[in-house]
């Protein structure tokens, strides 16, 4: 299993290759995204009626209710980006990607706790889900939510996974060695609001390809 967000990774979906170096460090992205043989992709599987907000878990899914929201900005960091697909997926309270047995596409890898949003005219996105647990193996990795981004002139790429600042696995060593692509820290502070619902915010700045 790939420790996404902790590894140096080269992704080339169109060629069906994923080269992984088992070390902490910078995330290197080679972006030319198609779905074929790309088991980290997911934005192309978005439903046609995707909205700026989604509810991920099926009714009765155990876990603490969690709502994450944010704004996606263009590379200038101030202009809201409309029409950007945000794809997320994560583990359940047992630290696994749950499946029903009839999965298609990359649901075979990501499980059913996944969802898509398309940012509105103000760049907003929001998803309601349950708080994930860390893997039962690979004990050093924090609990996390995977993020992928795609939009006009932005081929699919993935962001450093979202972490939670109250997770003891989020150590200074990890924070000092992980490049948090997305323009802001990937570590989110959660607060409890009405009905004891956990809430957090992750804003995103789109990658500036002119800097490559």
C-alpha positions in Angstrom: 0.0 0.0 0.0 1.3 3.4 -1.0 1.7 5.9 1.9 0.3 8.8 -0.1 1.5 12.1 1.0 4.6 10.7 2.6 6.4 9.3 -0.4 8.3 10.7 -3.4 6.0 9.6 -6.3 6.1 9.9 -10.1 2.7 9.4 -11.7 2.2 8.8 -15.4 -1.3 7.6 -15.9 -1.4 7.6 -19.6 1.4 5.1 -19.7 0.1 3.0 -16.9 3.2 3.4 -14.8 3.7 4.4 -11.1 7.2 4.5 -9.8 7.4 4.8 -6.1 10.4 5.7 -3.9 10.1 4.6 -0.3 11.3 7.8 1.3 10.0 11.0 2.9 10.3 13.9 0.6 8.9 16.0 -2.2 6.0 14.9 -4.2 6.9 14.9 -7.9 4.0 14.9 -10.3 4.2 13.9 -13.9 0.7 14.8 -15.1 -0.9 13.4 -18.2 -4.0 11.8 -16.8 -6.3 9.2 -18.2 -8.2 6.6 -16.2 -6.6 3.5 -17.8 -4.3 1.7 -15.3 -4.2 4.7 -13.0 -5.3 3.4 -9.6 -4.9 6.8 -7.9 -7.2 8.7 -10.4 -10.8 9.4 -9.8 -12.0 12.7 -11.1 -13.1 11.3 -14.5 -15.6 9.0 -12.7 -17.5 12.0 -11.3 -21.3 11.9 -11.9 -22.7 14.2 -14.5 -24.9 16.1 -12.0 -22.0 16.8 -9.6 -22.6 19.7 -7.2 -20.4 21.9 -5.1 -21.4 19.8 -2.0 -21.8 16.1 -1.5 -22.7 13.6 1.2 -20.3 10.6 1.1 -21.3 7.8 3.6 -24.4 5.6 3.1 -27.0 5.8 5.7 -26.0 3.9 8.9 -22.2 4.2 8.2 -20.6 4.2 11.7 -18.3 7.0 12.7 -18.2 10.6 13.9 -19.9 13.0 11.4 -17.4 15.2 9.7 -17.8 18.2 7.4 -14.9 19.6 5.4 -15.3 22.8 3.3 -13.1 25.2 1.6 -12.4 27.5 -1.4 -10.3 26.6 -4.4 -8.3 29.6 -5.8 -6.4 30.1 -9.0 -2.6 30.3 -8.7 -2.8 34.0 -7.8 -4.2 32.9 -4.5 -7.1 35.4 -4.5 -9.4 34.6 -7.5 -11.9 31.8 -6.8 -11.8 29.0 -9.3 -15.2 27.9 -10.6 -15.9 24.5 -12.1 -13.0 22.6 -10.5 -13.6 18.9 -9.7 -12.5 18.0 -6.2 -12.4 14.2 -5.6 -11.9 12.7 -2.1 -11.8 9.2 -0.7 -10.8 7.8 2.7 -10.9 4.8 5.0 -13.6 3.9 7.5 -13.4 3.7 11.3 -11.5 0.4 11.0 -8.8 2.0 8.8 -9.7 0.1 5.6 -11.3 1.2 2.3 -14.7 -0.5 2.6 -16.2 -2.3 -0.4 -19.6 -3.8 -1.2 -18.3 -6.4 -3.7 -19.7 -4.8 -6.9 -17.2 -2.1 -7.4 -16.3 -0.7 -10.8 -13.4 1.6 -11.9 -11.2 2.9 -9.2 -13.9 2.2 -6.5 -12.1 -1.2 -6.5 -9.1 0.5 -4.9 -10.7 3.5 -3.1 -13.9 1.8 -1.7 -17.3 3.4 -1.4 -16.3 6.3 1.0 -15.5 8.6 -1.9 -17.2 11.6 -3.5 -16.9 14.4 -6.0 -17.6 18.1 -6.0 -17.5 20.9 -8.6 -16.7 24.3 -7.2 -19.3 27.0 -7.5 -18.9 30.5 -8.7 -17.2 31.4 -5.4 -14.8 28.5 -5.6 -16.5 26.7 -2.7 -16.7 23.0 -2.1 -17.9 20.9 0.8 -18.3 17.3 1.7 -20.0 15.5 4.6 -18.6 12.2 5.7 -17.3 10.3 8.8 -13.9 10.8 10.3 -11.5 8.2 9.0 -9.2 6.0 11.1 -5.5 5.4 10.2 -4.4 2.2 8.6 -4.1 -0.8 10.9 -0.7 -1.5 9.3 1.8 1.2 8.3 1.5 2.6 11.9 3.4 5.8 11.3 1.0 7.4 8.8 -1.7 9.8 10.2 -5.4 9.3 9.5 -6.0 11.1 6.2 -8.4 12.0 3.4 -7.0 11.7 -0.2 -7.6 14.7 -2.6 -7.5 14.8 -6.4 -8.1 18.0 -8.5 -9.1 18.5 -12.1 -10.4 21.4 -14.1 -10.1 23.3 -17.4 -6.4 23.5 -18.1 -5.7 21.4 -15.0 -5.2 17.7 -15.8 -5.9 15.5 -12.8 -3.3 15.6 -10.0 -3.4 14.8 -6.4 -2.8 16.9 -3.4 -1.0 16.0 -0.2 -3.6 14.1 1.9 -5.6 16.0 4.5 -4.4 15.3 8.1 -5.9 16.3 11.5 -4.0 18.4 13.9 -5.2 16.4 16.9 -3.7 13.1 15.5 -0.6 12.2 17.5 0.9 10.7 14.3 1.2 14.2 12.9 4.8 14.7 14.1 7.3 17.5 13.6 9.4 15.1 11.5 6.6 14.4 9.1 5.6 18.1 8.9 9.2 19.1 8.1 9.6 16.5 5.3 6.3 16.6 3.4 5.7 19.2 0.7 2.2 20.3 1.2 1.1 21.1 -2.4 -2.2 22.9 -2.6 -0.9 26.3 -1.3 -1.9 25.8 2.3 -1.1 23.4 5.1 -2.7 20.0 4.7 -3.2 19.8 8.4 -6.8 20.7 9.4 -8.1 21.8 12.8 -11.4 20.4 13.7 -14.1 22.0 15.9 -17.3 20.6 17.2 -20.4 22.5 16.2 -24.1 21.9 16.4 -25.2 18.3 17.1 -21.5 17.5 17.9 -20.6 17.6 14.2 -16.9 17.9 13.5 -16.0 20.7 11.1 -12.8 21.7 9.3 -11.6 23.9 6.5 -9.1 23.2 3.7 -8.6 25.9 1.1 -6.6 25.1 -2.0 -4.5 27.1 -4.5 -4.2 25.4 -7.9 -0.9 24.4 -9.2 0.9 27.0 -11.4 2.2 25.1 -14.4 4.2 28.1 -15.5 6.5 27.4 -12.5 7.4 23.9 -13.8 
